[in-house]
Amino acid sequence: MRHTGFAFLFFAGALAATALNAQPGLMGHNVNFQVLTYDDPTRPIFEGAAHRTRITEGIEFGLGREGAQNDVDVVPILIDISATRIELRYSIADPGALWTAGFNGYVLTFDAGCTLIERARVDPDFTNLPFDNKRVIVDGNTLRLNVSAQKYDRDSRIGIDLSVADCPVS
């Protein structure tokens, strides 16, 4: 019986340690974020600064102007990432329109040892811009959101719901 009790405690401890490393969804993972604009991907019109953070409760990125390149600059935006959702809000930006290009948008790359993002879909009930699923591209652990030519004001927002695989936080 002593051996059985020890085996159970060992198994329970191993299970608890695994649960700590496998947080639900995106929480605890690192994400890299960049604003990018191009007609030809080999010749960017604008290549914003690379930003990196760990996903926790609260807003992950609050971007301001970074300095114009070819007359294009970052439009101030807030980006909140939760376990299975990304919300973008233009509440800190003066109203305007985003540059028109083949791709003008946001590139989020999630650090993970396996394929983390299985699917991404626009939440039409939350999103109040003419932004649809054709503007969302998932490529491995990289998510691209093409906001080219979108008109926005301080109330504009985009919600992206994600299907996320169980992938241990490294």
C-alpha positions in Angstrom: 0.0 0.0 0.0 2.8 2.4 0.7 4.0 2.1 -2.9 0.5 2.8 -4.2 0.2 5.9 -2.1 3.6 7.2 -3.3 2.7 6.4 -6.9 -0.6 8.4 -6.6 1.2 11.4 -5.0 3.9 11.3 -7.7 1.2 11.1 -10.4 -0.8 14.0 -8.9 2.4 16.1 -8.6 3.3 15.5 -12.2 -0.2 16.3 -13.4 -0.1 19.6 -11.4 3.2 20.6 -12.9 1.9 19.9 -16.4 -1.2 22.0 -15.8 1.0 24.9 -14.8 3.0 24.7 -18.1 -0.1 24.3 -20.3 -2.1 27.4 -19.6 -5.3 27.7 -21.5 -5.2 29.2 -25.0 -2.8 32.1 -25.6 -2.3 33.1 -22.0 1.4 33.0 -20.9 2.7 32.8 -24.5 5.0 35.4 -26.0 3.7 37.3 -29.0 5.6 39.5 -31.5 3.7 42.4 -33.1 4.5 44.6 -36.1 2.7 47.0 -38.4 3.5 46.3 -42.1 2.4 47.9 -45.4 3.3 46.7 -48.9 2.1 46.1 -52.4 5.1 43.8 -53.0 6.1 41.9 -49.8 9.8 42.1 -50.9 9.6 45.9 -50.9 7.7 47.2 -47.8 6.2 50.7 -47.9 6.2 50.8 -44.1 7.8 48.4 -41.7 7.0 49.3 -38.1 9.0 48.6 -35.0 8.9 45.0 -33.7 7.2 44.8 -30.3 7.2 41.7 -28.0 5.3 40.9 -24.9 3.9 38.0 -22.8 0.1 37.6 -23.0 -1.5 38.3 -19.7 -4.7 40.0 -18.5 -5.0 43.5 -19.9 -3.9 45.3 -23.0 -0.8 43.9 -24.6 0.0 46.7 -27.0 -0.7 50.4 -27.1 0.9 51.8 -30.2 1.4 55.4 -31.1 3.0 57.0 -34.1 6.5 55.6 -34.9 7.7 58.0 -37.5 6.6 58.1 -41.1 8.2 56.0 -43.9 7.1 56.8 -47.4 4.3 59.1 -45.9 2.9 56.1 -43.9 2.9 55.9 -40.1 1.3 53.8 -37.4 -2.3 54.8 -36.5 -2.5 54.7 -32.7 -4.3 51.6 -31.6 -4.9 49.4 -28.5 -4.6 45.6 -28.8 -5.9 43.3 -26.1 -5.2 39.6 -26.4 -7.0 37.0 -24.2 -7.0 33.2 -24.2 -8.9 32.9 -27.4 -9.6 36.4 -28.7 -7.9 39.5 -30.0 -9.6 42.9 -29.8 -8.3 46.0 -31.7 -9.6 49.5 -30.7 -8.9 52.8 -32.4 -10.1 54.7 -29.3 -6.8 56.6 -29.0 -6.6 57.7 -32.7 -8.0 60.7 -34.4 -10.6 59.7 -37.1 -9.2 58.9 -40.5 -8.6 56.3 -43.1 -5.9 53.6 -43.3 -3.4 53.6 -46.2 -4.6 51.6 -49.2 -2.1 48.8 -50.2 -2.1 45.1 -51.1 -1.4 44.6 -47.4 -1.6 47.2 -44.7 -2.0 45.8 -41.3 -0.9 44.0 -38.3 1.3 40.9 -38.1 1.2 38.9 -34.8 3.5 36.0 -34.4 3.0 33.7 -31.4 6.0 31.8 -29.9 5.1 28.2 -29.4 6.7 24.8 -30.0 3.7 23.6 -31.9 1.0 25.1 -34.1 -1.0 27.2 -31.7 -3.5 29.1 -33.9 -5.9 26.6 -35.6 -8.4 29.1 -37.0 -9.3 32.8 -36.7 -12.7 34.4 -37.4 -14.0 37.9 -37.3 -16.6 38.5 -34.6 -19.3 40.3 -36.6 -21.3 41.4 -33.5 -18.3 43.2 -32.0 -16.6 44.4 -35.2 -18.0 47.7 -36.5 -15.8 48.2 -39.5 -16.3 46.6 -42.9 -13.7 44.0 -42.0 -14.4 40.4 -42.9 -12.7 37.0 -42.8 -11.0 37.5 -46.2 -8.8 40.1 -44.3 -7.6 37.5 -41.8 -4.7 35.2 -42.7 -3.4 32.4 -40.5 -0.1 31.0 -41.5 1.3 28.6 -38.8 1.7 30.7 -35.7 1.5 34.0 -37.6 -1.8 36.0 -37.9 -2.1 38.8 -40.4 -4.9 41.3 -40.2 -5.2 43.4 -43.4 -6.9 46.8 -42.5 -6.1 48.4 -45.8 -8.4 51.3 -46.8 -10.5 51.0 -43.6 -12.1 54.3 -42.4 -12.1 54.5 -38.6 -13.0 56.8 -35.7 -12.6 56.5 -31.9 -15.4 54.0 -31.6 -14.0 51.6 -34.3 -13.1 48.1 -33.2 -12.3 44.7 -34.6 -12.8 41.4 -32.7 -11.1 38.2 -33.8 -12.1 34.9 -32.2 -9.5 32.1 -32.3 -9.4 28.4 -32.1 -6.3 27.6 -30.2 -4.5 24.3 -29.7 -3.2 23.0 -26.4 0.4 24.0 -26.7 2.7 24.2 -23.6 4.1 27.6 -22.8 7.8 27.5 -23.4 
